[in-house]
């Protein structure tokens, strides 16, 4: 999925015109409920702390949300405002993927974003 598609997907997922957010290269989005002056820097700091997976800790935990309307899923972890989108075409196999498969895949994407910290889009919804 390319960046413009990811941006449009997150615009559809995030409800509320007042929420600013930052998108990273592998589909992880950080929603900024209390935006600071530089949204990209703020989101990068959050993802640096809450993105990388650490086995045996809450940083390894995840849950999944099936999007309705779809397609795809959102994978969440130990920070409520760090979410990762997983598109159906990212998963292989027959039939509907399990929550475990979706979650593990999304967690791996979050981990990669937490390591690379490459911002691809900033959605500034603060009042002018």
Backbone as numpy.savetxt, mean C-alpha at the origin, in Angstrom:
# Nx Ny Nz CAx CAy CAz Cx Cy Cz
1.42 -3.53 -13.51 0.58 -2.36 -13.51 1.48 -1.12 -13.51
1.19 -0.19 -14.40 2.02 1.01 -14.47 1.55 2.06 -13.45
2.34 3.10 -13.28 2.08 4.10 -12.24 0.72 4.78 -12.43
0.37 5.25 -13.64 -0.95 5.89 -13.77 -2.11 4.96 -13.38
-2.01 3.69 -13.71 -3.05 2.73 -13.31 -3.10 2.57 -11.79
-1.93 2.48 -11.17 -1.87 2.37 -9.71 -2.47 3.61 -9.04
-2.16 4.78 -9.56 -2.70 6.02 -8.99 -4.22 6.00 -9.07
-4.76 5.65 -10.23 -6.22 5.60 -10.38 -6.84 4.54 -9.46
-6.17 3.43 -9.30 -6.66 2.38 -8.40 -6.72 2.91 -6.97
-5.67 3.57 -6.51 -5.67 4.12 -5.14 -6.69 5.23 -4.98
-6.91 6.03 -6.01 -7.95 7.06 -5.93 -9.32 6.42 -5.74
-9.53 5.27 -6.33 -10.80 4.56 -6.18 -10.90 3.92 -4.80
-9.79 3.43 -4.27 -9.78 2.72 -2.99 -9.94 3.69 -1.81
-9.21 4.79 -1.85 -9.19 5.72 -0.71 -10.44 6.59 -0.76
-11.25 6.43 0.24 -12.51 7.16 0.31 -12.28 8.45 1.09
-12.71 9.55 0.50 -12.57 10.85 1.15 -11.63 11.74 0.38
-12.13 12.88 -0.02 -11.33 13.83 -0.79 -10.30 14.56 0.04
-10.31 14.38 1.34 -9.43 15.13 2.23 -8.16 14.38 2.62
-8.02 13.14 2.19 -6.88 12.32 2.61 -5.72 12.44 1.63
-4.60 12.93 2.12 -3.38 12.97 1.32 -2.68 11.62 1.45
-1.99 11.21 0.38 -1.31 9.92 0.40 -0.13 9.93 -0.56
0.76 8.96 -0.32 1.97 8.82 -1.13 2.07 7.38 -1.59
2.36 7.20 -2.88 2.45 5.88 -3.48 3.91 5.54 -3.77
4.28 4.30 -3.46 5.64 3.80 -3.70 5.63 2.83 -4.88
6.80 2.55 -5.41 6.97 1.86 -6.70 6.30 0.50 -6.80
6.18 -0.23 -5.71 5.63 -1.59 -5.78 4.18 -1.67 -5.33
3.51 -0.51 -5.24 2.08 -0.51 -4.94 1.71 -0.24 -3.50
2.68 0.08 -2.65 2.38 0.41 -1.26 2.01 1.88 -1.17
0.95 2.14 -0.42 0.43 3.49 -0.24 0.48 3.83 1.24
0.96 5.02 1.55 0.95 5.52 2.92 -0.05 6.68 2.96
-1.10 6.50 3.73 -2.11 7.54 3.91 -1.65 8.42 5.06
-1.69 9.72 4.84 -1.20 10.67 5.83 -2.38 11.39 6.48
-2.78 10.89 7.63 -3.94 11.45 8.33 -3.62 12.80 8.96
-2.37 13.05 9.28 -1.91 14.34 9.80 -0.72 14.78 8.96
-1.00 15.30 7.75 0.07 15.62 6.81 1.04 16.68 7.34
2.31 16.43 7.11 3.37 17.39 7.45 3.64 18.25 6.21
4.63 19.10 6.31 4.93 20.01 5.20 5.33 19.25 3.94
6.24 18.28 4.05 6.71 17.50 2.90 6.13 16.10 3.00
5.10 15.84 2.19 4.38 14.57 2.25 5.27 13.39 1.90
6.11 13.53 0.88 6.98 12.43 0.47 7.96 12.05 1.57
8.53 13.04 2.23 9.47 12.77 3.31 8.74 12.10 4.48
7.57 12.61 4.82 6.80 12.03 5.92 6.44 10.57 5.64
5.94 10.30 4.43 5.56 8.93 4.07 6.78 8.02 4.03
7.90 8.52 3.54 9.12 7.72 3.48 9.57 7.32 4.88
9.50 8.25 5.82 9.87 7.94 7.20 8.96 6.86 7.79
7.66 6.97 7.51 6.72 5.96 8.01 7.03 4.60 7.39
7.22 4.58 6.06 7.47 3.29 5.40 8.83 2.71 5.77
9.80 3.55 6.01 11.11 3.06 6.45 10.96 2.27 7.76
10.09 2.74 8.64 9.88 2.07 9.92 8.90 0.91 9.84
7.82 1.07 9.08 6.75 0.08 9.10 6.66 -0.78 7.84
7.55 -0.58 6.87 7.50 -1.36 5.64 8.24 -2.68 5.70
9.50 -2.67 6.15 10.28 -3.91 6.14 9.67 -5.00 7.03
9.70 -6.22 6.52 9.18 -7.37 7.26 10.26 -7.90 8.20
9.86 -8.15 9.43 10.75 -8.75 10.42 10.02 -9.96 10.99
10.46 -11.14 10.59 9.80 -12.37 11.02 9.75 -12.47 12.55
8.64 -12.98 13.04 8.50 -13.18 14.48 8.09 -11.94 15.25
7.83 -10.84 14.52 7.38 -9.61 15.16 6.07 -9.17 14.50
5.48 -8.11 15.03 4.26 -7.59 14.41 4.51 -7.09 12.99
5.77 -6.84 12.64 6.11 -6.41 11.28 5.93 -7.53 10.26
5.70 -8.74 10.72 5.44 -9.85 9.82 3.96 -10.15 9.67
3.14 -9.52 10.50 1.70 -9.75 10.47 1.06 -9.07 9.26
-0.05 -9.62 8.81 -0.79 -9.00 7.70 -2.22 -9.48 7.72
-3.05 -8.75 7.02 -4.43 -9.12 6.77 -4.79 -8.68 5.36
-5.87 -9.20 4.83 -6.26 -8.86 3.47 -7.69 -8.34 3.44
-7.94 -7.48 2.48 -9.28 -6.97 2.21 -9.54 -7.19 0.73
-10.61 -7.91 0.42 -11.02 -8.08 -0.97 -11.78 -6.84 -1.38
-11.34 -6.20 -2.46 -11.98 -4.97 -2.90 -13.34 -5.26 -3.53
-14.33 -4.47 -3.14 -15.68 -4.61 -3.66 -16.22 -3.22 -3.93
-16.28 -2.74 -5.16 -16.02 -3.56 -6.32 -14.52 -3.74 -6.54
-14.19 -4.85 -7.15 -12.80 -5.19 -7.40 -12.29 -4.47 -8.62
-11.25 -4.94 -9.20 -10.58 -6.19 -8.87 -9.44 -5.97 -7.88
-9.06 -7.03 -7.23 -7.86 -7.01 -6.41 -8.10 -6.99 -4.92
-6.99 -6.78 -4.21 -6.99 -6.83 -2.75 -6.09 -5.73 -2.20
-6.36 -5.37 -0.95 -5.46 -4.52 -0.20 -4.91 -5.35 0.95
-3.61 -5.28 1.15 -2.96 -5.99 2.24 -2.51 -4.95 3.25
-2.88 -5.18 4.51 -2.50 -4.26 5.58 -1.61 -4.98 6.57
-0.93 -4.20 7.38 -0.01 -4.77 8.35 -0.12 -4.09 9.68
1.00 -3.85 10.32 1.04 -3.36 11.69 0.96 -1.84 11.80
0.75 -1.14 10.70 0.46 0.30 10.72 -0.81 0.49 9.90
-1.83 1.07 10.51 -3.14 1.18 9.86 -3.13 1.96 8.55
-2.17 2.83 8.37 -2.16 3.69 7.19 -1.12 3.30 6.15
-0.58 2.09 6.27 0.35 1.55 5.27 -0.35 0.35 4.63
-0.69 0.51 3.35 -1.50 -0.48 2.64 -0.83 -0.81 1.31
-0.99 -2.04 0.86 -0.39 -2.46 -0.40 -1.46 -3.08 -1.29
-1.49 -2.63 -2.54 -2.45 -3.17 -3.51 -1.87 -4.38 -4.21
-2.71 -5.42 -4.35 -2.34 -6.62 -5.11 -3.40 -6.79 -6.20
-2.96 -6.78 -7.45 -3.86 -6.98 -8.58 -4.00 -8.47 -8.87
-5.15 -8.88 -9.38 -5.35 -10.31 -9.68 -4.30 -10.89 -10.61
-3.82 -10.10 -11.58 -2.85 -10.64 -12.53 -1.45 -10.81 -11.95
-1.24 -10.39 -10.71 0.06 -10.57 -10.06 0.20 -11.96 -9.46
-0.91 -12.65 -9.29 -0.90 -13.97 -8.66 -1.17 -15.04 -9.70
-0.45 -16.13 -9.61 -0.64 -17.21 -10.56 -1.45 -18.33 -9.92
-1.93 -19.20 -10.75 -2.69 -20.34 -10.25 -4.12 -20.32 -10.74
-4.80 -21.43 -10.52 -6.18 -21.56 -10.94 -7.11 -21.14 -9.81
-8.21 -20.54 -10.19 -9.21 -20.17 -9.20 -8.83 -18.94 -8.39
-9.62 -18.68 -7.37 -9.43 -17.52 -6.50 -8.26 -17.78 -5.55
-7.29 -16.87 -5.51 -6.17 -17.04 -4.58 -6.64 -16.99 -3.12
-5.95 -17.68 -2.26 -6.30 -17.67 -0.84 -5.85 -16.37 -0.20
-6.45 -16.04 0.95 -6.02 -14.86 1.70 -4.54 -14.97 2.06
-4.09 -16.18 2.36 -2.68 -16.39 2.71 -1.77 -16.02 1.54
-2.09 -16.51 0.34 -1.27 -16.20 -0.83 -1.27 -14.71 -1.15
-2.45 -14.09 -1.09 -2.56 -12.65 -1.34 -1.75 -11.89 -0.29
-1.93 -12.26 0.97 -1.25 -11.57 2.06 0.26 -11.69 2.00
0.74 -12.88 1.73 2.19 -13.07 1.62 2.77 -12.27 0.46
2.05 -12.25 -0.65 2.53 -11.50 -1.80 2.53 -10.00 -1.50
1.45 -9.50 -0.93 1.36 -8.09 -0.59 2.39 -7.69 0.46
2.60 -8.55 1.44 3.61 -8.27 2.47 5.00 -8.17 1.84
5.28 -9.04 0.87 6.58 -9.00 0.18 6.74 -7.70 -0.61
5.66 -7.23 -1.22 5.71 -5.96 -1.93 5.95 -4.80 -0.96
5.27 -4.84 0.19 5.49 -3.81 1.21 6.93 -3.82 1.69
7.47 -5.01 1.91 8.85 -5.15 2.34 9.80 -4.53 1.30
9.55 -4.82 0.04 10.40 -4.27 -1.03 10.30 -2.74 -1.05
9.07 -2.22 -0.94 8.91 -0.76 -0.90 9.59 -0.17 0.33
9.53 -0.88 1.46 10.17 -0.41 2.69 11.68 -0.42 2.61
12.23 -1.23 1.73 13.68 -1.26 1.52 14.11 -0.22 0.49
13.36 -0.14 -0.60 13.75 0.74 -1.71 13.34 2.19 -1.48
12.16 2.42 -0.89 11.66 3.76 -0.56 11.61 4.69 -1.78
11.09 4.16 -2.89 11.02 4.92 -4.14 9.60 5.47 -4.33
9.42 6.77 -4.08 8.13 7.44 -4.25 7.85 7.64 -5.73
6.63 7.26 -6.16 6.25 7.46 -7.56 5.09 8.44 -7.72
4.40 8.76 -6.62 3.26 9.70 -6.71 2.95 10.26 -5.34
2.62 11.55 -5.32 2.15 12.24 -4.10 0.80 12.84 -4.40
-0.19 12.47 -3.61 -1.55 13.00 -3.75 -1.78 13.95 -2.57
-1.67 15.24 -2.85 -1.81 16.27 -1.80 -3.25 16.76 -1.79
-3.99 16.36 -0.78 -5.40 16.72 -0.65 -5.65 17.77 0.43
-4.58 18.40 0.90 -4.74 19.45 1.90 -5.44 20.66 1.28
-6.23 21.33 2.08 -6.90 22.53 1.60 -5.85 23.60 1.29
-6.04 24.25 0.18 -5.07 25.27 -0.25 -5.14 26.52 0.61
